């Protein structure tokens, strides 16, 4: 799986949960909180993305991520290890 495919999945779920991103690019160097997302929104985005990618990531590995790029990199690493 290519990195861009993972980016597309994650940004799709960000768009579904964040206000005002319709048609605008999602800057993956930003944290989800910078898009105005709360903790429940972030849980939904991460969970929905993992379901779509058919992966599981322990919560402990998710806790220290600071932006969307780091989440994408982690998802890609897990997907490639399958």
mmCIF file of the N, C-alpha and C atoms, coordinates in Angstrom:
data_MODEL
# 
_entry.id   MODEL 
# 
loop_
_atom_site.group_PDB 
_atom_site.id 
_atom_site.type_symbol 
_atom_site.label_atom_id 
_atom_site.label_alt_id 
_atom_site.label_comp_id 
_atom_site.label_asym_id 
_atom_site.label_entity_id 
_atom_site.label_seq_id 
_atom_site.pdbx_PDB_ins_code 
_atom_site.Cartn_x 
_atom_site.Cartn_y 
_atom_site.Cartn_z 
_atom_site.occupancy 
_atom_site.B_iso_or_equiv 
_atom_site.pdbx_formal_charge 
_atom_site.auth_seq_id 
_atom_site.auth_comp_id 
_atom_site.auth_asym_id 
_atom_site.auth_atom_id 
_atom_site.pdbx_PDB_model_num 
ATOM 1   N N  . UNK A 1 1  ? 0.855   -1.184 0.000  1.00 0.00 ? 1  UNK A N  1 
ATOM 2   C CA . UNK A 1 1  ? 0.000   0.000  0.000  1.00 0.00 ? 1  UNK A CA 1 
ATOM 3   C C  . UNK A 1 1  ? 0.895   1.239  0.000  1.00 0.00 ? 1  UNK A C  1 
ATOM 4   N N  . UNK A 1 2  ? 0.503   2.204  -0.804 1.00 0.00 ? 2  UNK A N  1 
ATOM 5   C CA . UNK A 1 2  ? 1.251   3.458  -0.915 1.00 0.00 ? 2  UNK A CA 1 
ATOM 6   C C  . UNK A 1 2  ? 0.863   4.418  0.203  1.00 0.00 ? 2  UNK A C  1 
ATOM 7   N N  . UNK A 1 3  ? 1.781   5.305  0.552  1.00 0.00 ? 3  UNK A N  1 
ATOM 8   C CA . UNK A 1 3  ? 1.532   6.286  1.607  1.00 0.00 ? 3  UNK A CA 1 
ATOM 9   C C  . UNK A 1 3  ? 0.337   7.174  1.250  1.00 0.00 ? 3  UNK A C  1 
ATOM 10  N N  . UNK A 1 4  ? 0.226   7.556  -0.013 1.00 0.00 ? 4  UNK A N  1 
ATOM 11  C CA . UNK A 1 4  ? -0.864  8.451  -0.420 1.00 0.00 ? 4  UNK A CA 1 
ATOM 12  C C  . UNK A 1 4  ? -2.231  7.803  -0.197 1.00 0.00 ? 4  UNK A C  1 
ATOM 13  N N  . UNK A 1 5  ? -2.313  6.496  -0.340 1.00 0.00 ? 5  UNK A N  1 
ATOM 14  C CA . UNK A 1 5  ? -3.576  5.803  -0.093 1.00 0.00 ? 5  UNK A CA 1 
ATOM 15  C C  . UNK A 1 5  ? -3.981  5.931  1.377  1.00 0.00 ? 5  UNK A C  1 
ATOM 16  N N  . UNK A 1 6  ? -3.006  5.819  2.279  1.00 0.00 ? 6  UNK A N  1 
ATOM 17  C CA . UNK A 1 6  ? -3.284  5.962  3.703  1.00 0.00 ? 6  UNK A CA 1 
ATOM 18  C C  . UNK A 1 6  ? -3.667  7.406  4.008  1.00 0.00 ? 6  UNK A C  1 
ATOM 19  N N  . UNK A 1 7  ? -2.951  8.362  3.405  1.00 0.00 ? 7  UNK A N  1 
ATOM 20  C CA . UNK A 1 7  ? -3.284  9.784  3.580  1.00 0.00 ? 7  UNK A CA 1 
ATOM 21  C C  . UNK A 1 7  ? -4.717  10.037 3.138  1.00 0.00 ? 7  UNK A C  1 
ATOM 22  N N  . UNK A 1 8  ? -5.108  9.475  2.006  1.00 0.00 ? 8  UNK A N  1 
ATOM 23  C CA . UNK A 1 8  ? -6.461  9.680  1.478  1.00 0.00 ? 8  UNK A CA 1 
ATOM 24  C C  . UNK A 1 8  ? -7.522  9.152  2.443  1.00 0.00 ? 8  UNK A C  1 
ATOM 25  N N  . UNK A 1 9  ? -7.283  7.991  3.033  1.00 0.00 ? 9  UNK A N  1 
ATOM 26  C CA . UNK A 1 9  ? -8.245  7.413  3.983  1.00 0.00 ? 9  UNK A CA 1 
ATOM 27  C C  . UNK A 1 9  ? -8.370  8.309  5.213  1.00 0.00 ? 9  UNK A C  1 
ATOM 28  N N  . UNK A 1 10 ? -7.238  8.696  5.790  1.00 0.00 ? 10 UNK A N  1 
ATOM 29  C CA . UNK A 1 10 ? -7.262  9.509  7.013  1.00 0.00 ? 10 UNK A CA 1 
ATOM 30  C C  . UNK A 1 10 ? -7.886  10.871 6.743  1.00 0.00 ? 10 UNK A C  1 
ATOM 31  N N  . UNK A 1 11 ? -7.504  11.524 5.650  1.00 0.00 ? 11 UNK A N  1 
ATOM 32  C CA . UNK A 1 11 ? -8.052  12.859 5.368  1.00 0.00 ? 11 UNK A CA 1 
ATOM 33  C C  . UNK A 1 11 ? -9.541  12.791 5.038  1.00 0.00 ? 11 UNK A C  1 
ATOM 34  N N  . UNK A 1 12 ? -9.983  11.682 4.440  1.00 0.00 ? 12 UNK A N  1 
ATOM 35  C CA . UNK A 1 12 ? -11.424 11.514 4.191  1.00 0.00 ? 12 UNK A CA 1 
ATOM 36  C C  . UNK A 1 12 ? -12.194 11.548 5.506  1.00 0.00 ? 12 UNK A C  1 
ATOM 37  N N  . UNK A 1 13 ? -11.683 10.846 6.502  1.00 0.00 ? 13 UNK A N  1 
ATOM 38  C CA . UNK A 1 13 ? -12.368 10.792 7.791  1.00 0.00 ? 13 UNK A CA 1 
ATOM 39  C C  . UNK A 1 13 ? -12.229 12.111 8.559  1.00 0.00 ? 13 UNK A C  1 
ATOM 40  N N  . UNK A 1 14 ? -11.133 12.821 8.353  1.00 0.00 ? 14 UNK A N  1 
ATOM 41  C CA . UNK A 1 14 ? -11.010 14.154 8.952  1.00 0.00 ? 14 UNK A CA 1 
ATOM 42  C C  . UNK A 1 14 ? -12.068 15.077 8.356  1.00 0.00 ? 14 UNK A C  1 
ATOM 43  N N  . UNK A 1 15 ? -12.213 15.036 7.048  1.00 0.00 ? 15 UNK A N  1 
ATOM 44  C CA . UNK A 1 15 ? -13.216 15.887 6.376  1.00 0.00 ? 15 UNK A CA 1 
ATOM 45  C C  . UNK A 1 15 ? -14.637 15.590 6.859  1.00 0.00 ? 15 UNK A C  1 
ATOM 46  N N  . UNK A 1 16 ? -14.918 14.313 7.132  1.00 0.00 ? 16 UNK A N  1 
ATOM 47  C CA . UNK A 1 16 ? -16.253 13.935 7.592  1.00 0.00 ? 16 UNK A CA 1 
ATOM 48  C C  . UNK A 1 16 ? -16.560 14.464 8.987  1.00 0.00 ? 16 UNK A C  1 
ATOM 49  N N  . UNK A 1 17 ? -15.523 14.750 9.772  1.00 0.00 ? 17 UNK A N  1 
ATOM 50  C CA . UNK A 1 17 ? -15.710 15.149 11.160 1.00 0.00 ? 17 UNK A CA 1 
ATOM 51  C C  . UNK A 1 17 ? -15.383 16.607 11.447 1.00 0.00 ? 17 UNK A C  1 
ATOM 52  N N  . UNK A 1 18 ? -14.638 17.265 10.574 1.00 0.00 ? 18 UNK A N  1 
ATOM 53  C CA . UNK A 1 18 ? -14.226 18.652 10.821 1.00 0.00 ? 18 UNK A CA 1 
ATOM 54  C C  . UNK A 1 18 ? -15.093 19.622 10.033 1.00 0.00 ? 18 UNK A C  1 
ATOM 55  N N  . UNK A 1 19 ? -15.306 20.778 10.603 1.00 0.00 ? 19 UNK A N  1 
ATOM 56  C CA . UNK A 1 19 ? -16.085 21.835 9.950  1.00 0.00 ? 19 UNK A CA 1 
ATOM 57  C C  . UNK A 1 19 ? -15.196 22.643 9.004  1.00 0.00 ? 19 UNK A C  1 
ATOM 58  N N  . UNK A 1 20 ? -15.748 23.051 7.872  1.00 0.00 ? 20 UNK A N  1 
ATOM 59  C CA . UNK A 1 20 ? -15.091 24.008 6.994  1.00 0.00 ? 20 UNK A CA 1 
ATOM 60  C C  . UNK A 1 20 ? -13.941 23.496 6.157  1.00 0.00 ? 20 UNK A C  1 
ATOM 61  N N  . UNK A 1 21 ? -13.821 22.193 5.978  1.00 0.00 ? 21 UNK A N  1 
ATOM 62  C CA . UNK A 1 21 ? -12.735 21.668 5.151  1.00 0.00 ? 21 UNK A CA 1 
ATOM 63  C C  . UNK A 1 21 ? -13.194 21.267 3.755  1.00 0.00 ? 21 UNK A C  1 
ATOM 64  N N  . UNK A 1 22 ? -14.458 21.456 3.452  1.00 0.00 ? 22 UNK A N  1 
ATOM 65  C CA . UNK A 1 22 ? -14.984 21.055 2.147  1.00 0.00 ? 22 UNK A CA 1 
ATOM 66  C C  . UNK A 1 22 ? -14.198 21.723 1.021  1.00 0.00 ? 22 UNK A C  1 
ATOM 67  N N  . UNK A 1 23 ? -13.582 20.891 0.179  1.00 0.00 ? 23 UNK A N  1 
ATOM 68  C CA . UNK A 1 23 ? -12.867 21.395 -0.975 1.00 0.00 ? 23 UNK A CA 1 
ATOM 69  C C  . UNK A 1 23 ? -11.505 21.998 -0.681 1.00 0.00 ? 23 UNK A C  1 
ATOM 70  N N  . UNK A 1 24 ? -11.122 22.079 0.583  1.00 0.00 ? 24 UNK A N  1 
ATOM 71  C CA . UNK A 1 24 ? -9.817  22.632 0.940  1.00 0.00 ? 24 UNK A CA 1 
ATOM 72  C C  . UNK A 1 24 ? -8.839  21.490 1.196  1.00 0.00 ? 24 UNK A C  1 
ATOM 73  N N  . UNK A 1 25 ? -7.560  21.721 0.886  1.00 0.00 ? 25 UNK A N  1 
ATOM 74  C CA . UNK A 1 25 ? -6.579  20.676 1.190  1.00 0.00 ? 25 UNK A CA 1 
ATOM 75  C C  . UNK A 1 25 ? -6.392  20.529 2.699  1.00 0.00 ? 25 UNK A C  1 
ATOM 76  N N  . UNK A 1 26 ? -6.104  19.309 3.124  1.00 0.00 ? 26 UNK A N  1 
ATOM 77  C CA . UNK A 1 26 ? -5.851  19.036 4.538  1.00 0.00 ? 26 UNK A CA 1 
ATOM 78  C C  . UNK A 1 26 ? -4.338  19.014 4.737  1.00 0.00 ? 26 UNK A C  1 
ATOM 79  N N  . UNK A 1 27 ? -3.836  19.931 5.537  1.00 0.00 ? 27 UNK A N  1 
ATOM 80  C CA . UNK A 1 27 ? -2.404  20.012 5.833  1.00 0.00 ? 27 UNK A CA 1 
ATOM 81  C C  . UNK A 1 27 ? -2.063  18.936 6.856  1.00 0.00 ? 27 UNK A C  1 
ATOM 82  N N  . UNK A 1 28 ? -1.382  17.880 6.400  1.00 0.00 ? 28 UNK A N  1 
ATOM 83  C CA . UNK A 1 28 ? -1.112  16.742 7.275  1.00 0.00 ? 28 UNK A CA 1 
ATOM 84  C C  . UNK A 1 28 ? 0.005   17.011 8.281  1.00 0.00 ? 28 UNK A C  1 
ATOM 85  N N  . UNK A 1 29 ? 0.635   18.178 8.193  1.00 0.00 ? 29 UNK A N  1 
ATOM 86  C CA . UNK A 1 29 ? 1.649   18.520 9.197  1.00 0.00 ? 29 UNK A CA 1 
ATOM 87  C C  . UNK A 1 29 ? 1.001   19.106 10.454 1.00 0.00 ? 29 UNK A C  1 
ATOM 88  N N  . UNK A 1 30 ? -0.317  19.323 10.404 1.00 0.00 ? 30 UNK A N  1 
ATOM 89  C CA . UNK A 1 30 ? -1.046  19.869 11.549 1.00 0.00 ? 30 UNK A CA 1 
ATOM 90  C C  . UNK A 1 30 ? -1.599  18.746 12.420 1.00 0.00 ? 30 UNK A C  1 
ATOM 91  N N  . UNK A 1 31 ? -1.843  19.092 13.671 1.00 0.00 ? 31 UNK A N  1 
ATOM 92  C CA . UNK A 1 31 ? -2.508  18.131 14.560 1.00 0.00 ? 31 UNK A CA 1 
ATOM 93  C C  . UNK A 1 31 ? -4.009  18.188 14.276 1.00 0.00 ? 31 UNK A C  1 
ATOM 94  N N  . UNK A 1 32 ? -4.719  17.171 14.693 1.00 0.00 ? 32 UNK A N  1 
ATOM 95  C CA . UNK A 1 32 ? -6.168  17.159 14.472 1.00 0.00 ? 32 UNK A CA 1 
ATOM 96  C C  . UNK A 1 32 ? -6.854  18.249 15.283 1.00 0.00 ? 32 UNK A C  1 
ATOM 97  N N  . UNK A 1 33 ? -6.298  18.600 16.420 1.00 0.00 ? 33 UNK A N  1 
ATOM 98  C CA . UNK A 1 33 ? -6.886  19.666 17.235 1.00 0.00 ? 33 UNK A CA 1 
ATOM 99  C C  . UNK A 1 33 ? -6.830  21.005 16.503 1.00 0.00 ? 33 UNK A C  1 
ATOM 100 N N  . UNK A 1 34 ? -5.826  21.181 15.637 1.00 0.00 ? 34 UNK A N  1 
ATOM 101 C CA . UNK A 1 34 ? -5.716  22.415 14.852 1.00 0.00 ? 34 UNK A CA 1 
ATOM 102 C C  . UNK A 1 34 ? -6.845  22.529 13.826 1.00 0.00 ? 34 UNK A C  1 
ATOM 103 N N  . UNK A 1 35 ? -7.507  21.431 13.526 1.00 0.00 ? 35 UNK A N  1 
ATOM 104 C CA . UNK A 1 35 ? -8.676  21.454 12.633 1.00 0.00 ? 35 UNK A CA 1 
ATOM 105 C C  . UNK A 1 35 ? -9.960  21.662 13.429 1.00 0.00 ? 35 UNK A C  1 
ATOM 106 N N  . UNK A 1 36 ? -9.822  21.887 14.717 1.00 0.00 ? 36 UNK A N  1 
ATOM 107 C CA . UNK A 1 36 ? -10.986 22.115 15.566 1.00 0.00 ? 36 UNK A CA 1 
ATOM 108 C C  . UNK A 1 36 ? -11.656 20.843 16.038 1.00 0.00 ? 36 UNK A C  1 
ATOM 109 N N  . UNK A 1 37 ? -10.929 19.746 15.986 1.00 0.00 ? 37 UNK A N  1 
ATOM 110 C CA . UNK A 1 37 ? -11.500 18.462 16.377 1.00 0.00 ? 37 UNK A CA 1 
ATOM 111 C C  . UNK A 1 37 ? -11.259 18.192 17.854 1.00 0.00 ? 37 UNK A C  1 
ATOM 112 N N  . UNK A 1 38 ? -12.290 17.668 18.523 1.00 0.00 ? 38 UNK A N  1 
ATOM 113 C CA . UNK A 1 38 ? -12.187 17.290 19.924 1.00 0.00 ? 38 UNK A CA 1 
ATOM 114 C C  . UNK A 1 38 ? -11.736 15.851 20.062 1.00 0.00 ? 38 UNK A C  1 
ATOM 115 N N  . UNK A 1 39 ? -11.561 15.424 21.283 1.00 0.00 ? 39 UNK A N  1 
ATOM 116 C CA . UNK A 1 39 ? -11.043 14.076 21.530 1.00 0.00 ? 39 UNK A CA 1 
ATOM 117 C C  . UNK A 1 39 ? -11.973 12.984 20.995 1.00 0.00 ? 39 UNK A C  1 
ATOM 118 N N  . UNK A 1 40 ? -13.274 13.169 21.096 1.00 0.00 ? 40 UNK A N  1 
ATOM 119 C CA . UNK A 1 40 ? -14.204 12.163 20.558 1.00 0.00 ? 40 UNK A CA 1 
ATOM 120 C C  . UNK A 1 40 ? -14.141 12.100 19.039 1.00 0.00 ? 40 UNK A C  1 
ATOM 121 N N  . UNK A 1 41 ? -13.991 13.269 18.402 1.00 0.00 ? 41 UNK A N  1 
ATOM 122 C CA . UNK A 1 41 ? -13.835 13.296 16.939 1.00 0.00 ? 41 UNK A CA 1 
ATOM 123 C C  . UNK A 1 41 ? -12.567 12.550 16.526 1.00 0.00 ? 41 UNK A C  1 
ATOM 124 N N  . UNK A 1 42 ? -11.495 12.780 17.263 1.00 0.00 ? 42 UNK A N  1 
ATOM 125 C CA . UNK A 1 42 ? -10.216 12.146 16.940 1.00 0.00 ? 42 UNK A CA 1 
ATOM 126 C C  . UNK A 1 42 ? -10.324 10.633 17.091 1.00 0.00 ? 42 UNK A C  1 
ATOM 127 N N  . UNK A 1 43 ? -10.971 10.182 18.144 1.00 0.00 ? 43 UNK A N  1 
ATOM 128 C CA . UNK A 1 43 ? -11.176 8.737  18.338 1.00 0.00 ? 43 UNK A CA 1 
ATOM 129 C C  . UNK A 1 43 ? -11.963 8.163  17.162 1.00 0.00 ? 43 UNK A C  1 
ATOM 130 N N  . UNK A 1 44 ? -12.999 8.856  16.733 1.00 0.00 ? 44 UNK A N  1 
ATOM 131 C CA . UNK A 1 44 ? -13.809 8.397  15.599 1.00 0.00 ? 44 UNK A CA 1 
ATOM 132 C C  . UNK A 1 44 ? -12.977 8.333  14.316 1.00 0.00 ? 44 UNK A C  1 
ATOM 133 N N  . UNK A 1 45 ? -12.174 9.346  14.061 1.00 0.00 ? 45 UNK A N  1 
ATOM 134 C CA . UNK A 1 45 ? -11.338 9.388  12.847 1.00 0.00 ? 45 UNK A CA 1 
ATOM 135 C C  . UNK A 1 45 ? -10.335 8.240  12.857 1.00 0.00 ? 45 UNK A C  1 
ATOM 136 N N  . UNK A 1 46 ? -9.657  8.062  13.976 1.00 0.00 ? 46 UNK A N  1 
ATOM 137 C CA . UNK A 1 46 ? -8.656  7.000  14.085 1.00 0.00 ? 46 UNK A CA 1 
ATOM 138 C C  . UNK A 1 46 ? -9.320  5.635  13.954 1.00 0.00 ? 46 UNK A C  1 
ATOM 139 N N  . UNK A 1 47 ? -10.427 5.422  14.640 1.00 0.00 ? 47 UNK A N  1 
ATOM 140 C CA . UNK A 1 47 ? -11.125 4.131  14.588 1.00 0.00 ? 47 UNK A CA 1 
ATOM 141 C C  . UNK A 1 47 ? -11.644 3.830  13.186 1.00 0.00 ? 47 UNK A C  1 
ATOM 142 N N  . UNK A 1 48 ? -12.281 4.806  12.562 1.00 0.00 ? 48 UNK A N  1 
ATOM 143 C CA . UNK A 1 48 ? -12.826 4.603  11.214 1.00 0.00 ? 48 UNK A CA 1 
ATOM 144 C C  . UNK A 1 48 ? -11.707 4.347  10.205 1.00 0.00 ? 48 UNK A C  1 
ATOM 145 N N  . UNK A 1 49 ? -10.602 5.057  10.356 1.00 0.00 ? 49 UNK A N  1 
ATOM 146 C CA . UNK A 1 49 ? -9.465  4.855  9.448  1.00 0.00 ? 49 UNK A CA 1 
ATOM 147 C C  . UNK A 1 49 ? -8.881  3.454  9.619  1.00 0.00 ? 49 UNK A C  1 
ATOM 148 N N  . UNK A 1 50 ? -8.737  3.009  10.860 1.00 0.00 ? 50 UNK A N  1 
ATOM 149 C CA . UNK A 1 50 ? -8.207  1.664  11.101 1.00 0.00 ? 50 UNK A CA 1 
ATOM 150 C C  . UNK A 1 50 ? -9.144  0.594  10.536 1.00 0.00 ? 50 UNK A C  1 
ATOM 151 N N  . UNK A 1 51 ? -10.459 0.799  10.714 1.00 0.00 ? 51 UNK A N  1 
ATOM 152 C CA . UNK A 1 51 ? -11.422 -0.167 10.158 1.00 0.00 ? 51 UNK A CA 1 
ATOM 153 C C  . UNK A 1 51 ? -11.291 -0.244 8.638  1.00 0.00 ? 51 UNK A C  1 
ATOM 154 N N  . UNK A 1 52 ? -11.200 0.918  8.007  1.00 0.00 ? 52 UNK A N  1 
ATOM 155 C CA . UNK A 1 52 ? -11.116 0.930  6.545  1.00 0.00 ? 52 UNK A CA 1 
ATOM 156 C C  . UNK A 1 52 ? -9.808  0.312  6.051  1.00 0.00 ? 52 UNK A C  1 
ATOM 157 N N  . UNK A 1 53 ? -8.736  0.545  6.770  1.00 0.00 ? 53 UNK A N  1 
ATOM 158 C CA . UNK A 1 53 ? -7.433  0.005  6.380  1.00 0.00 ? 53 UNK A CA 1 
ATOM 159 C C  . UNK A 1 53 ? -7.238  -1.441 6.851  1.00 0.00 ? 53 UNK A C  1 
ATOM 160 N N  . UNK A 1 54 ? -8.173  -1.923 7.682  1.00 0.00 ? 54 UNK A N  1 
ATOM 161 C CA . UNK A 1 54 ? -8.123  -3.285 8.220  1.00 0.00 ? 54 UNK A CA 1 
ATOM 162 C C  . UNK A 1 54 ? -6.833  -3.520 9.008  1.00 0.00 ? 54 UNK A C  1 
ATOM 163 N N  . UNK A 1 55 ? -6.574  -2.589 9.942  1.00 0.00 ? 55 UNK A N  1 
ATOM 164 C CA . UNK A 1 55 ? -5.409  -2.708 10.817 1.00 0.00 ? 55 UNK A CA 1 
ATOM 165 C C  . UNK A 1 55 ? -5.830  -2.466 12.260 1.00 0.00 ? 55 UNK A C  1 
ATOM 166 N N  . UNK A 1 56 ? -4.946  -2.859 13.180 1.00 0.00 ? 56 UNK A N  1 
ATOM 167 C CA . UNK A 1 56 ? -5.131  -2.589 14.607 1.00 0.00 ? 56 UNK A CA 1 
ATOM 168 C C  . UNK A 1 56 ? -3.845  -1.978 15.128 1.00 0.00 ? 56 UNK A C  1 
ATOM 169 N N  . UNK A 1 57 ? -3.992  -0.893 15.870 1.00 0.00 ? 57 UNK A N  1 
ATOM 170 C CA . UNK A 1 57 ? -2.848  -0.224 16.465 1.00 0.00 ? 57 UNK A CA 1 
ATOM 171 C C  . UNK A 1 57 ? -3.139  -0.062 17.956 1.00 0.00 ? 57 UNK A C  1 
ATOM 172 N N  . UNK A 1 58 ? -2.228  -0.517 18.815 1.00 0.00 ? 58 UNK A N  1 
ATOM 173 C CA . UNK A 1 58 ? -2.445  -0.347 20.251 1.00 0.00 ? 58 UNK A CA 1 
ATOM 174 C C  . UNK A 1 58 ? -2.550  1.135  20.630 1.00 0.00 ? 58 UNK A C  1 
ATOM 175 N N  . UNK A 1 59 ? -3.429  1.421  21.568 1.00 0.00 ? 59 UNK A N  1 
ATOM 176 C CA . UNK A 1 59 ? -3.626  2.813  21.997 1.00 0.00 ? 59 UNK A CA 1 
ATOM 177 C C  . UNK A 1 59 ? -2.341  3.446  22.495 1.00 0.00 ? 59 UNK A C  1 
ATOM 178 N N  . UNK A 1 60 ? -1.474  2.645  23.088 1.00 0.00 ? 60 UNK A N  1 
ATOM 179 C CA . UNK A 1 60 ? -0.224  3.192  23.599 1.00 0.00 ? 60 UNK A CA 1 
ATOM 180 C C  . UNK A 1 60 ? 0.634   3.784  22.486 1.00 0.00 ? 60 UNK A C  1 
ATOM 181 N N  . UNK A 1 61 ? 0.557   3.208  21.292 1.00 0.00 ? 61 UNK A N  1 
ATOM 182 C CA . UNK A 1 61 ? 1.323   3.735  20.158 1.00 0.00 ? 61 UNK A CA 1 
ATOM 183 C C  . UNK A 1 61 ? 0.696   5.011  19.604 1.00 0.00 ? 61 UNK A C  1 
ATOM 184 N N  . UNK A 1 62 ? -0.583  5.196  19.821 1.00 0.00 ? 62 UNK A N  1 
ATOM 185 C CA . UNK A 1 62 ? -1.277  6.382  19.317 1.00 0.00 ? 62 UNK A CA 1 
ATOM 186 C C  . UNK A 1 62 ? -1.098  7.597  20.226 1.00 0.00 ? 62 UNK A C  1 
ATOM 187 N N  . UNK A 1 63 ? -0.796  7.353  21.481 1.00 0.00 ? 63 UNK A N  1 
ATOM 188 C CA . UNK A 1 63 ? -0.799  8.415  22.489 1.00 0.00 ? 63 UNK A CA 1 
ATOM 189 C C  . UNK A 1 63 ? 0.216   9.524  22.237 1.00 0.00 ? 63 UNK A C  1 
ATOM 190 N N  . UNK A 1 64 ? 1.342   9.215  21.651 1.00 0.00 ? 64 UNK A N  1 
ATOM 191 C CA . UNK A 1 64 ? 2.410   10.206 21.514 1.00 0.00 ? 64 UNK A CA 1 
ATOM 192 C C  . UNK A 1 64 ? 2.485   10.877 20.147 1.00 0.00 ? 64 UNK A C  1 
ATOM 193 N N  . UNK A 1 65 ? 1.497   10.654 19.313 1.00 0.00 ? 65 UNK A N  1 
ATOM 194 C CA . UNK A 1 65 ? 1.509   11.252 17.979 1.00 0.00 ? 65 UNK A CA 1 
ATOM 195 C C  . UNK A 1 65 ? 1.140   12.730 18.076 1.00 0.00 ? 65 UNK A C  1 
ATOM 196 N N  . UNK A 1 66 ? 1.838   13.563 17.280 1.00 0.00 ? 66 UNK A N  1 
ATOM 197 C CA . UNK A 1 66 ? 1.572   14.996 17.387 1.00 0.00 ? 66 UNK A CA 1 
ATOM 198 C C  . UNK A 1 66 ? 0.907   15.596 16.153 1.00 0.00 ? 66 UNK A C  1 
ATOM 199 N N  . UNK A 1 67 ? 0.888   14.866 15.026 1.00 0.00 ? 67 UNK A N  1 
ATOM 200 C CA . UNK A 1 67 ? 0.218   15.407 13.840 1.00 0.00 ? 67 UNK A CA 1 
ATOM 201 C C  . UNK A 1 67 ? -0.288  14.281 12.943 1.00 0.00 ? 67 UNK A C  1 
ATOM 202 N N  . UNK A 1 68 ? -0.973  14.668 11.895 1.00 0.00 ? 68 UNK A N  1 
ATOM 203 C CA . UNK A 1 68 ? -1.594  13.694 10.990 1.00 0.00 ? 68 UNK A CA 1 
ATOM 204 C C  . UNK A 1 68 ? -0.523  12.880 10.264 1.00 0.00 ? 68 UNK A C  1 
ATOM 205 N N  . UNK A 1 69 ? 0.600   13.520 9.884  1.00 0.00 ? 69 UNK A N  1 
ATOM 206 C CA . UNK A 1 69 ? 1.676   12.785 9.201  1.00 0.00 ? 69 UNK A CA 1 
ATOM 207 C C  . UNK A 1 69 ? 2.180   11.618 10.039 1.00 0.00 ? 69 UNK A C  1 
ATOM 208 N N  . UNK A 1 70 ? 2.342   11.839 11.339 1.00 0.00 ? 70 UNK A N  1 
ATOM 209 C CA . UNK A 1 70 ? 2.820   10.771 12.215 1.00 0.00 ? 70 UNK A CA 1 
ATOM 210 C C  . UNK A 1 70 ? 1.806   9.636  12.304 1.00 0.00 ? 70 UNK A C  1 
ATOM 211 N N  . UNK A 1 71 ? 0.520   9.976  12.308 1.00 0.00 ? 71 UNK A N  1 
ATOM 212 C CA . UNK A 1 71 ? -0.531  8.952  12.309 1.00 0.00 ? 71 UNK A CA 1 
ATOM 213 C C  . UNK A 1 71 ? -0.479  8.147  11.010 1.00 0.00 ? 71 UNK A C  1 
ATOM 214 N N  . UNK A 1 72 ? -0.353  8.826  9.890  1.00 0.00 ? 72 UNK A N  1 
ATOM 215 C CA . UNK A 1 72 ? -0.270  8.153  8.588  1.00 0.00 ? 72 UNK A CA 1 
ATOM 216 C C  . UNK A 1 72 ? 0.943   7.226  8.544  1.00 0.00 ? 72 UNK A C  1 
ATOM 217 N N  . UNK A 1 73 ? 2.086   7.715  9.019  1.00 0.00 ? 73 UNK A N  1 
ATOM 218 C CA . UNK A 1 73 ? 3.304   6.894  9.011  1.00 0.00 ? 73 UNK A CA 1 
ATOM 219 C C  . UNK A 1 73 ? 3.127   5.641  9.865  1.00 0.00 ? 73 UNK A C  1 
ATOM 220 N N  . UNK A 1 74 ? 2.504   5.787  11.025 1.00 0.00 ? 74 UNK A N  1 
ATOM 221 C CA . UNK A 1 74 ? 2.255   4.642  11.900 1.00 0.00 ? 74 UNK A CA 1 
ATOM 222 C C  . UNK A 1 74 ? 1.312   3.649  11.226 1.00 0.00 ? 74 UNK A C  1 
ATOM 223 N N  . UNK A 1 75 ? 0.215   4.137  10.653 1.00 0.00 ? 75 UNK A N  1 
ATOM 224 C CA . UNK A 1 75 ? -0.726  3.259  9.959  1.00 0.00 ? 75 UNK A CA 1 
ATOM 225 C C  . UNK A 1 75 ? -0.038  2.527  8.810  1.00 0.00 ? 75 UNK A C  1 
ATOM 226 N N  . UNK A 1 76 ? 0.799   3.245  8.051  1.00 0.00 ? 76 UNK A N  1 
ATOM 227 C CA . UNK A 1 76 ? 1.494   2.635  6.912  1.00 0.00 ? 76 UNK A CA 1 
ATOM 228 C C  . UNK A 1 76 ? 2.456   1.550  7.387  1.00 0.00 ? 76 UNK A C  1 
ATOM 229 N N  . UNK A 1 77 ? 3.173   1.819  8.456  1.00 0.00 ? 77 UNK A N  1 
ATOM 230 C CA . UNK A 1 77 ? 4.101   0.841  9.029  1.00 0.00 ? 77 UNK A CA 1 
ATOM 231 C C  . UNK A 1 77 ? 3.359   -0.428 9.449  1.00 0.00 ? 77 UNK A C  1 
ATOM 232 N N  . UNK A 1 78 ? 2.241   -0.258 10.146 1.00 0.00 ? 78 UNK A N  1 
ATOM 233 C CA . UNK A 1 78 ? 1.453   -1.406 10.607 1.00 0.00 ? 78 UNK A CA 1 
ATOM 234 C C  . UNK A 1 78 ? 0.899   -2.177 9.401  1.00 0.00 ? 78 UNK A C  1 
ATOM 235 N N  . UNK A 1 79 ? 0.414   -1.461 8.414  1.00 0.00 ? 79 UNK A N  1 
ATOM 236 C CA . UNK A 1 79 ? -0.165  -2.099 7.226  1.00 0.00 ? 79 UNK A CA 1 
ATOM 237 C C  . UNK A 1 79 ? 0.910   -2.911 6.481  1.00 0.00 ? 79 UNK A C  1 
ATOM 238 N N  . UNK A 1 80 ? 2.104   -2.353 6.375  1.00 0.00 ? 80 UNK A N  1 
ATOM 239 C CA . UNK A 1 80 ? 3.175   -3.056 5.660  1.00 0.00 ? 80 UNK A CA 1 
ATOM 240 C C  . UNK A 1 80 ? 3.696   -4.264 6.424  1.00 0.00 ? 80 UNK A C  1 
ATOM 241 N N  . UNK A 1 81 ? 3.537   -4.262 7.757  1.00 0.00 ? 81 UNK A N  1 
ATOM 242 C CA . UNK A 1 81 ? 3.975   -5.387 8.573  1.00 0.00 ? 81 UNK A CA 1 
ATOM 243 C C  . UNK A 1 81 ? 2.999   -6.562 8.520  1.00 0.00 ? 81 UNK A C  1 
ATOM 244 N N  . UNK A 1 82 ? 1.800   -6.346 8.007  1.00 0.00 ? 82 UNK A N  1 
ATOM 245 C CA . UNK A 1 82 ? 0.799   -7.414 7.938  1.00 0.00 ? 82 UNK A CA 1 
ATOM 246 C C  . UNK A 1 82 ? 1.196   -8.468 6.929  1.00 0.00 ? 82 UNK A C  1 
# 
